[in-house]
Amino acid sequence: MGRARVELSRKGAVVAYVPASMSGAQRSEGYWLLEVSGQLILQLVLDFQVTLVLEHFRITIEESFVLEHPDGTSHVVKPGGGFDQLSPVLPLSRSKVISEGRAFDDGRLEIVIQDGIRLSVVPESESAYEAWNVTGPDGLLIVSTPGGELALWGSS
């Protein structure tokens, strides 16, 4: 078990207990490194959310995000949108392996696929909804709350 530390919230003087690690995520300066490296995207669920189902994690995105390709092209994907909005994520299903995942303290999420595709979610500052959430082993739950902070649950 890693050492815990006390931090101030970026929005004020709220003191929080922050473990140095949780089952499924390791704390680093300004972000949580998700232990998703090497996991295959087993399933892609498209409804009013976009969900990537991995071997031991589930990444659910509820707000617009950017999908960037190594050749420099990018697409804005809107969960709940029509086929034209969702079609750029279809090639991720059942054929891609995750290289890295980071949940930033300001509510951003960044997922890098081994072939260089980058998925980035930046929470909308005025949104009343969670931008995304990640579930993982041993009850891990990381949520980008409305306004862009993280809420975390899990075993340390």
MDAnalysis code that builds the backbone (N, CA, C; Angstrom):
import MDAnalysis as mda
import numpy as np

u = mda.Universe.empty(468, n_residues=156, atom_resindex=np.repeat(np.arange(156), 3), trajectory=True)
u.add_TopologyAttr("name", ["N", "CA", "C"] * 156)
u.add_TopologyAttr("resid", np.arange(1, 157))
u.add_TopologyAttr("resname", ["MET", "GLY", "ARG", "ALA", "ARG", "VAL", "GLU", "LEU", "SER", "ARG", "LYS", "GLY", "ALA", "VAL", "VAL", "ALA", "TYR", "VAL", "PRO", "ALA", "SER", "MET", "SER", "GLY", "ALA", "GLN", "ARG", "SER", "GLU", "GLY", "TYR", "TRP", "LEU", "LEU", "GLU", "VAL", "SER", "GLY", "GLN", "LEU", "ILE", "LEU", "GLN", "LEU", "VAL", "LEU", "ASP", "PHE", "GLN", "VAL", "THR", "LEU", "VAL", "LEU", "GLU", "HIS", "PHE", "ARG", "ILE", "THR", "ILE", "GLU", "GLU", "SER", "PHE", "VAL", "LEU", "GLU", "HIS", "PRO", "ASP", "GLY", "THR", "SER", "HIS", "VAL", "VAL", "LYS", "PRO", "GLY", "GLY", "GLY", "PHE", "ASP", "GLN", "LEU", "SER", "PRO", "VAL", "LEU", "PRO", "LEU", "SER", "ARG", "SER", "LYS", "VAL", "ILE", "SER", "GLU", "GLY", "ARG", "ALA", "PHE", "ASP", "ASP", "GLY", "ARG", "LEU", "GLU", "ILE", "VAL", "ILE", "GLN", "ASP", "GLY", "ILE", "ARG", "LEU", "SER", "VAL", "VAL", "PRO", "GLU", "SER", "GLU", "SER", "ALA", "TYR", "GLU", "ALA", "TRP", "ASN", "VAL", "THR", "GLY", "PRO", "ASP", "GLY", "LEU", "LEU", "ILE", "VAL", "SER", "THR", "PRO", "GLY", "GLY", "GLU", "LEU", "ALA", "LEU", "TRP", "GLY", "SER", "SER"])
u.atoms.positions = np.array([
    [0.849, -1.164, 0.000],
    [0.000, 0.000, 0.000],
    [0.900, 1.234, 0.000],
    [0.590, 2.228, -0.850],
    [1.377, 3.449, -0.926],
    [1.033, 4.407, 0.187],
    [1.851, 5.429, 0.329],
    [1.597, 6.439, 1.355],
    [0.501, 7.380, 0.891],
    [-0.334, 7.792, 1.814],
    [-1.406, 8.737, 1.510],
    [-0.918, 10.145, 1.783],
    [-1.595, 11.112, 1.176],
    [-1.261, 12.498, 1.445],
    [-2.531, 13.332, 1.469],
    [-2.425, 14.497, 2.035],
    [-3.544, 15.415, 2.109],
    [-3.313, 16.510, 1.077],
    [-4.358, 16.835, 0.311],
    [-4.251, 17.853, -0.730],
    [-5.388, 18.853, -0.592],
    [-5.170, 20.022, -1.162],
    [-6.221, 21.024, -1.255],
    [-6.932, 20.869, -2.577],
    [-8.244, 21.060, -2.571],
    [-9.013, 21.046, -3.795],
    [-8.589, 22.227, -4.652],
    [-8.600, 22.085, -5.972],
    [-8.209, 23.188, -6.849],
    [-9.241, 24.314, -6.843],
    [-10.442, 24.039, -6.298],
    [-11.483, 25.059, -6.257],
    [-11.566, 25.778, -4.914],
    [-10.692, 25.455, -3.978],
    [-10.784, 26.125, -2.688],
    [-9.906, 25.455, -1.666],
    [-10.261, 25.655, -0.426],
    [-9.434, 25.164, 0.668],
    [-9.965, 23.870, 1.263],
    [-10.692, 23.105, 0.475],
    [-11.209, 21.833, 0.973],
    [-10.057, 20.832, 1.057],
    [-9.866, 20.242, 2.208],
    [-8.787, 19.282, 2.394],
    [-9.325, 17.890, 2.101],
    [-8.573, 17.118, 1.352],
    [-9.014, 15.778, 0.981],
    [-7.926, 14.762, 1.267],
    [-8.334, 13.581, 1.647],
    [-7.426, 12.458, 1.825],
    [-7.244, 11.806, 0.455],
    [-6.012, 11.737, -0.009],
    [-5.733, 11.161, -1.324],
    [-4.750, 10.019, -1.161],
    [-5.188, 8.777, -1.400],
    [-4.248, 7.663, -1.310],
    [-3.236, 7.731, -2.436],
    [-2.067, 7.164, -2.230],
    [-1.033, 7.155, -3.260],
    [-1.342, 6.126, -4.340],
    [-2.182, 5.148, -4.020],
    [-2.593, 4.179, -5.022],
    [-3.932, 3.574, -4.617],
    [-4.623, 3.087, -5.602],
    [-5.867, 2.358, -5.402],
    [-5.782, 1.157, -6.325],
    [-6.513, 0.127, -6.043],
    [-6.525, -1.013, -6.948],
    [-7.041, -0.532, -8.303],
    [-6.185, -0.569, -9.318],
    [-6.563, -0.143, -10.661],
    [-6.042, 1.217, -11.066],
    [-5.439, 1.985, -10.135],
    [-4.940, 3.330, -10.461],
    [-3.803, 3.714, -9.521],
    [-2.836, 4.432, -10.058],
    [-1.699, 4.927, -9.270],
    [-1.682, 6.447, -9.332],
    [-1.466, 7.076, -8.201],
    [-1.432, 8.533, -8.120],
    [-0.108, 9.057, -8.653],
    [-0.167, 10.124, -9.438],
    [1.002, 10.835, -9.917],
    [0.718, 12.317, -9.735],
    [1.642, 13.166, -10.080],
    [1.460, 14.607, -9.897],
    [0.418, 15.139, -10.876],
    [-0.765, 15.471, -10.375],
    [-1.814, 16.076, -11.192],
    [-2.750, 15.104, -11.887],
    [-2.533, 13.804, -11.724],
    [-3.412, 12.839, -12.386],
    [-3.315, 11.460, -11.735],
    [-4.249, 10.600, -12.118],
    [-4.236, 9.185, -11.761],
    [-3.899, 8.401, -13.014],
    [-2.889, 7.545, -12.945],
    [-2.529, 6.663, -14.044],
    [-3.376, 5.398, -13.903],
    [-4.251, 5.181, -14.879],
    [-5.138, 4.024, -14.848],
    [-4.371, 2.789, -15.306],
    [-4.573, 1.687, -14.654],
    [-3.851, 0.456, -14.975],
    [-4.561, -0.299, -16.107],
    [-4.657, 0.369, -17.260],
    [-5.350, -0.181, -18.425],
    [-4.390, -0.606, -19.532],
    [-3.106, -0.378, -19.341],
    [-2.117, -0.687, -20.370],
    [-2.165, -2.164, -20.769],
    [-2.228, -2.410, -22.079],
    [-2.244, -3.774, -22.598],
    [-3.613, -4.417, -22.669],
    [-4.652, -3.714, -22.234],
    [-5.989, -4.299, -22.260],
    [-6.669, -4.062, -23.607],
    [-7.287, -5.088, -24.097],
    [-8.010, -5.064, -25.363],
    [-9.389, -4.444, -25.159],
    [-9.821, -3.637, -26.128],
    [-11.198, -3.145, -26.121],
    [-12.064, -4.301, -26.608],
    [-12.813, -4.908, -25.699],
    [-13.617, -6.080, -26.011],
    [-14.948, -5.728, -26.645],
    [-15.499, -4.577, -26.241],
    [-16.829, -4.205, -26.698],
    [-16.948, -2.696, -26.704],
    [-17.719, -2.190, -27.633],
    [-18.025, -0.773, -27.733],
    [-19.538, -0.643, -27.646],
    [-20.031, 0.112, -26.660],
    [-21.467, 0.281, -26.478],
    [-21.815, 1.723, -26.833],
    [-22.729, 1.888, -27.790],
    [-23.145, 3.211, -28.243],
    [-24.627, 3.395, -27.976],
    [-24.945, 4.300, -27.061],
    [-26.327, 4.675, -26.805],
    [-26.299, 6.178, -26.544],
    [-26.739, 6.653, -25.409],
    [-26.599, 8.068, -25.087],
    [-25.241, 8.346, -24.451],
    [-24.435, 7.310, -24.393],
    [-23.064, 7.364, -23.900],
    [-22.222, 6.555, -24.874],
    [-20.908, 6.710, -24.778],
    [-19.985, 5.831, -25.489],
    [-19.218, 5.082, -24.410],
    [-19.298, 3.766, -24.427],
    [-18.644, 2.949, -23.403],
    [-17.650, 2.002, -24.052],
    [-16.416, 2.038, -23.541],
    [-15.389, 1.091, -23.939],
    [-15.320, 0.029, -22.850],
    [-15.593, -1.217, -23.209],
    [-15.522, -2.317, -22.259],
    [-14.186, -3.013, -22.476],
    [-13.330, -2.972, -21.455],
    [-12.016, -3.604, -21.505],
    [-12.063, -4.903, -20.713],
    [-10.943, -5.553, -20.592],
    [-10.891, -6.809, -19.853],
    [-11.236, -6.629, -18.374],
    [-10.714, -5.558, -17.742],
    [-10.946, -5.347, -16.311],
    [-11.489, -3.962, -15.982],
    [-11.783, -3.165, -16.995],
    [-12.261, -1.800, -16.800],
    [-13.433, -1.520, -17.732],
    [-14.165, -0.480, -17.373],
    [-15.254, 0.024, -18.217],
    [-15.123, 1.546, -18.208],
    [-14.997, 2.146, -19.389],
    [-14.843, 3.592, -19.523],
    [-16.094, 4.120, -20.208],
    [-16.859, 4.942, -19.508],
    [-18.115, 5.472, -20.031],
    [-17.988, 6.986, -20.195],
    [-18.269, 7.458, -21.406],
    [-18.137, 8.882, -21.730],
    [-19.519, 9.431, -22.049],
    [-19.872, 10.538, -21.376],
    [-21.202, 11.110, -21.525],
    [-21.208, 12.461, -22.227],
    [-20.047, 13.099, -22.369],
    [-19.963, 14.392, -23.054],
    [-19.126, 14.245, -24.315],
    [-19.163, 15.257, -25.167],
    [-18.382, 15.245, -26.404],
    [-16.909, 15.030, -26.102],
    [-16.237, 14.318, -27.005],
    [-14.804, 14.084, -26.855],
    [-14.138, 14.134, -28.215],
    [-12.817, 14.207, -28.203],
    [-12.044, 14.287, -29.434],
    [-11.292, 12.975, -29.624],
    [-11.345, 12.469, -30.833],
    [-10.618, 11.274, -31.229],
    [-9.583, 11.722, -32.257],
    [-8.292, 11.661, -31.876],
    [-7.205, 12.117, -32.742],
    [-6.436, 10.921, -33.282],
    [-6.118, 10.963, -34.577],
    [-5.366, 9.899, -35.234],
    [-3.917, 10.328, -35.416],
    [-2.998, 9.382, -35.532],
    [-1.572, 9.714, -35.686],
    [-1.274, 10.562, -36.923],
    [-2.123, 10.495, -37.944],
    [-1.889, 11.292, -39.151],
    [-2.335, 12.746, -39.006],
    [-2.839, 13.108, -37.818],
    [-3.243, 14.481, -37.556],
    [-4.729, 14.751, -37.724],
    [-5.478, 13.824, -38.283],
    [-6.917, 14.032, -38.401],
    [-7.574, 13.833, -37.038],
    [-8.665, 14.536, -36.820],
    [-9.387, 14.388, -35.559],
    [-10.885, 14.514, -35.805],
    [-11.643, 13.945, -34.897],
    [-13.103, 13.960, -34.969],
    [-13.651, 14.324, -33.604],
    [-14.674, 15.175, -33.585],
    [-15.404, 15.429, -32.353],
    [-16.566, 14.444, -32.340],
    [-16.627, 13.647, -31.296],
    [-17.663, 12.622, -31.162],
    [-18.637, 13.072, -30.088],
    [-19.926, 13.026, -30.428],
    [-20.962, 13.429, -29.482],
    [-21.796, 12.208, -29.096],
    [-21.598, 11.698, -27.880],
    [-22.419, 10.564, -27.442],
    [-23.902, 10.919, -27.568],
    [-24.678, 9.973, -28.030],
    [-26.106, 10.232, -28.224],
    [-26.397, 10.850, -29.569],
    [-25.361, 11.163, -30.342],
    [-25.553, 11.758, -31.663],
    [-25.925, 10.709, -32.694],
    [-26.090, 11.170, -33.913],
    [-26.443, 10.280, -35.005],
    [-25.238, 9.485, -35.490],
    [-25.468, 8.673, -36.512],
    [-24.422, 7.807, -37.049],
    [-23.194, 8.612, -37.469],
    [-23.390, 9.758, -38.105],
    [-22.256, 10.584, -38.538],
    [-21.390, 11.014, -37.368],
    [-22.000, 11.264, -36.218],
    [-21.262, 11.668, -35.021],
    [-20.522, 10.499, -34.379],
    [-21.090, 9.305, -34.457],
    [-20.544, 8.146, -33.757],
    [-19.630, 7.268, -34.614],
    [-19.718, 7.372, -35.911],
    [-18.964, 6.468, -36.782],
    [-17.445, 6.502, -36.575],
    [-16.817, 7.620, -36.171],
    [-15.370, 7.583, -35.970],
    [-14.896, 6.627, -34.873],
    [-15.758, 6.268, -33.929],
    [-15.322, 5.361, -32.856],
    [-15.500, 3.892, -33.207],
    [-16.240, 3.588, -34.261],
    [-16.523, 2.188, -34.598],
    [-15.266, 1.343, -34.802],
    [-14.190, 1.846, -35.410],
    [-12.993, 1.010, -35.576],
    [-12.300, 0.620, -34.264],
    [-12.686, 1.220, -33.139],
    [-12.064, 0.866, -31.862],
    [-12.539, -0.481, -31.336],
    [-13.692, -0.917, -31.778],
    [-14.303, -2.123, -31.232],
    [-13.540, -3.380, -31.593],
    [-13.219, -4.174, -30.583],
    [-12.669, -5.521, -30.677],
    [-11.337, -5.632, -31.407],
    [-10.674, -4.534, -31.679],
    [-9.422, -4.674, -32.419],
    [-8.293, -3.811, -31.877],
    [-8.554, -3.013, -30.885],
    [-7.544, -2.081, -30.400],
    [-7.136, -2.415, -28.967],
    [-5.884, -2.132, -28.664],
    [-5.330, -2.363, -27.330],
    [-4.962, -1.008, -26.734],
    [-5.302, -0.813, -25.477],
    [-5.015, 0.435, -24.780],
    [-3.536, 0.494, -24.420],
    [-2.929, 1.637, -24.649],
    [-1.534, 1.857, -24.278],
    [-1.446, 2.550, -22.914],
    [-2.307, 3.560, -22.702],
    [-2.229, 4.337, -21.462],
    [-3.550, 5.043, -21.204],
    [-3.855, 5.262, -19.935],
    [-5.033, 6.024, -19.539],
    [-4.711, 6.911, -18.357],
    [-5.151, 8.171, -18.444],
    [-4.916, 9.122, -17.351],
    [-6.194, 9.886, -17.032],
    [-6.485, 9.976, -15.736],
    [-7.602, 10.763, -15.222],
    [-6.993, 11.961, -14.496],
    [-7.128, 13.149, -15.086],
    [-6.497, 14.349, -14.540],
    [-7.349, 14.997, -13.453],
    [-6.676, 15.663, -12.520],
    [-7.358, 16.315, -11.396],
    [-8.384, 17.355, -11.845],
    [-8.197, 17.947, -13.030],
    [-9.143, 18.954, -13.519],
    [-10.328, 18.331, -14.254],
    [-10.444, 16.998, -14.188],
    [-11.589, 16.321, -14.775],
    [-11.378, 15.784, -16.177],
    [-10.245, 16.046, -16.780],
    [-9.970, 15.530, -18.127],
    [-9.666, 14.039, -18.068],
    [-9.930, 13.375, -19.179],
    [-9.592, 11.968, -19.342],
    [-8.843, 11.830, -20.652],
    [-7.760, 11.070, -20.628],
    [-6.997, 10.827, -21.840],
    [-6.695, 9.337, -21.938],
    [-7.098, 8.762, -23.058],
    [-6.853, 7.351, -23.330],
    [-6.027, 7.286, -24.614],
    [-4.907, 6.563, -24.583],
    [-4.060, 6.400, -25.756],
    [-4.118, 4.936, -26.180],
    [-4.401, 4.732, -27.459],
    [-4.465, 3.397, -28.037],
    [-3.078, 3.056, -28.592],
    [-2.696, 1.784, -28.595],
    [-1.341, 1.401, -29.014],
    [-0.986, 1.844, -30.424],
    [-1.946, 2.002, -31.312],
    [-1.619, 2.445, -32.671],
    [-1.535, 3.968, -32.792],
    [-1.559, 4.670, -31.650],
    [-1.375, 6.114, -31.644],
    [-2.646, 6.936, -31.620],
    [-3.805, 6.314, -31.661],
    [-5.062, 7.056, -31.548],
    [-5.191, 7.572, -30.120],
    [-5.614, 8.820, -29.991],
    [-5.768, 9.449, -28.675],
    [-7.220, 9.900, -28.505],
    [-7.816, 9.493, -27.392],
    [-9.173, 9.882, -27.051],
    [-9.076, 10.854, -25.875],
    [-9.643, 12.066, -26.025],
    [-9.542, 13.093, -24.976],
    [-10.918, 13.642, -24.637],
    [-11.235, 13.646, -23.347],
    [-12.481, 14.230, -22.864],
    [-12.121, 15.414, -21.976],
    [-12.660, 16.583, -22.321],
    [-12.490, 17.776, -21.498],
    [-13.878, 18.164, -21.003],
    [-14.110, 18.120, -19.692],
    [-15.449, 18.431, -19.174],
    [-15.877, 19.852, -19.533],
    [-17.140, 19.994, -19.865],
    [-17.696, 21.316, -20.134],
    [-17.896, 22.018, -18.791],
    [-17.353, 23.206, -18.663],
    [-17.350, 23.887, -17.360],
    [-18.751, 24.202, -16.828],
    [-19.707, 24.409, -17.702],
    [-21.056, 24.763, -17.260],
    [-22.017, 23.577, -17.239],
    [-21.514, 22.383, -17.505],
    [-22.375, 21.210, -17.572],
    [-22.865, 20.806, -16.179],
    [-24.084, 20.306, -16.139],
    [-24.659, 19.810, -14.883],
    [-24.493, 18.302, -14.757],
    [-23.744, 17.702, -15.689],
    [-23.610, 16.253, -15.728],
    [-22.155, 15.822, -15.632],
    [-21.963, 14.560, -15.260],
    [-20.623, 13.994, -15.243],
    [-20.160, 13.810, -16.685],
    [-18.899, 14.146, -16.966],
    [-18.367, 14.016, -18.323],
    [-18.052, 12.563, -18.644],
    [-17.560, 11.809, -17.665],
    [-17.140, 10.426, -17.878],
    [-16.984, 9.731, -16.540],
    [-16.872, 8.397, -16.581],
    [-16.518, 7.628, -15.392],
    [-15.765, 6.379, -15.819],
    [-14.943, 5.894, -14.914],
    [-14.167, 4.679, -15.128],
    [-14.443, 3.756, -13.957],
    [-14.811, 2.515, -14.256],
    [-14.942, 1.507, -13.217],
    [-13.852, 0.468, -13.447],
    [-13.387, -0.127, -12.363],
    [-12.301, -1.086, -12.474],
    [-12.338, -2.113, -11.367],
    [-11.213, -2.771, -11.146],
    [-11.154, -3.855, -10.161],
    [-11.369, -3.356, -8.726],
    [-11.868, -4.260, -7.891],
    [-12.043, -4.007, -6.453],
    [-12.857, -2.756, -6.147],
    [-13.879, -2.498, -6.946],
    [-14.768, -1.379, -6.675],
    [-14.250, -0.015, -7.096],
    [-13.189, 0.025, -7.896],
    [-12.667, 1.308, -8.366],
    [-13.734, 2.051, -9.153],
    [-13.946, 3.302, -8.798],
    [-14.837, 4.190, -9.541],
    [-14.222, 5.577, -9.507],
    [-13.950, 6.114, -10.687],
    [-13.453, 7.487, -10.818],
    [-14.458, 8.218, -11.687],
    [-14.937, 9.368, -11.202],
    [-15.966, 10.135, -11.901],
    [-15.484, 11.564, -12.086],
    [-15.649, 12.080, -13.297],
    [-15.426, 13.505, -13.546],
    [-16.738, 14.209, -13.223],
    [-16.778, 14.880, -12.087],
    [-18.013, 15.492, -11.601],
    [-18.341, 16.756, -12.392],
    [-19.596, 17.221, -12.322],
    [-19.943, 18.464, -13.015],
    [-18.991, 19.585, -12.589],
    [-18.482, 20.300, -13.565],
    [-17.537, 21.366, -13.272],
    [-16.093, 20.924, -13.354],
    [-15.829, 19.628, -13.401],
    [-14.510, 19.143, -13.708],
    [-13.564, 18.769, -12.587],
    [-14.039, 18.249, -11.486],
    [-13.149, 17.664, -10.490],
    [-13.380, 16.166, -10.478],
    [-12.499, 15.443, -9.810],
    [-12.628, 14.004, -9.729],
    [-13.215, 13.574, -8.392],
    [-14.043, 12.547, -8.446],
    [-14.495, 11.851, -7.247],
    [-14.019, 10.413, -7.410],
    [-13.443, 9.848, -6.344],
    [-12.835, 8.515, -6.406],
    [-13.332, 7.632, -5.292],
    [-13.529, 6.340, -5.639],
    [-13.856, 5.323, -4.668],
    [-13.060, 4.085, -5.034],
    [-12.715, 3.302, -4.046],
    [-12.029, 2.046, -4.309],
    [-11.196, 1.604, -3.135],
    [-10.515, 0.506, -3.331],
    [-9.661, -0.072, -2.287],
    [-8.245, 0.427, -2.469],
    [-7.647, 0.843, -1.368],
    [-6.238, 1.301, -1.439],
    [-5.322, 0.252, -0.889],
])
